[in-house]
Amino acid sequence: MNIKIDDDISEENKRIRRATWRDPLPYELELDEFNAVWDCIKHWDIGLPFDITASGGQLYSSASGNHVVAILDALRGVGVVKKLKQP
């Protein structure tokens, strides 16, 4: 029996992930800010609030570009990093 890891995540947490999680835009991959964050986290294992299993366990994954843009978006949201416009 093959069980995907996502099978144990609640539907509500999957909905939250879809609503809040995004891939980096092509131009963002070239930004100094993106690469600075990536250099800091690229060897991390990261557990996110919406990756909690039905039994209460925390799932972890290797850092990705999604994590980088989540960090940058959060920093932009509080004004630490300037809002960037697509070139």
Sequence and secondary structure as in RCSB ss.txt:
>XXXX:A:sequence
MNIKIDDDISEENKRIRRATWRDPLPYELELDEFNAVWDCIKHWDIGLPFDITASGGQLYSSASGNHVVAILDAL
RGVGVVKKLKQP
>XXXX:A:secstr
    GGGGB HHHHHHHHHH     GGGGG HHHHHHHHHHTT EE  TT BBTTS B  EE  HHHHHHHHHHH
HHTTSS      
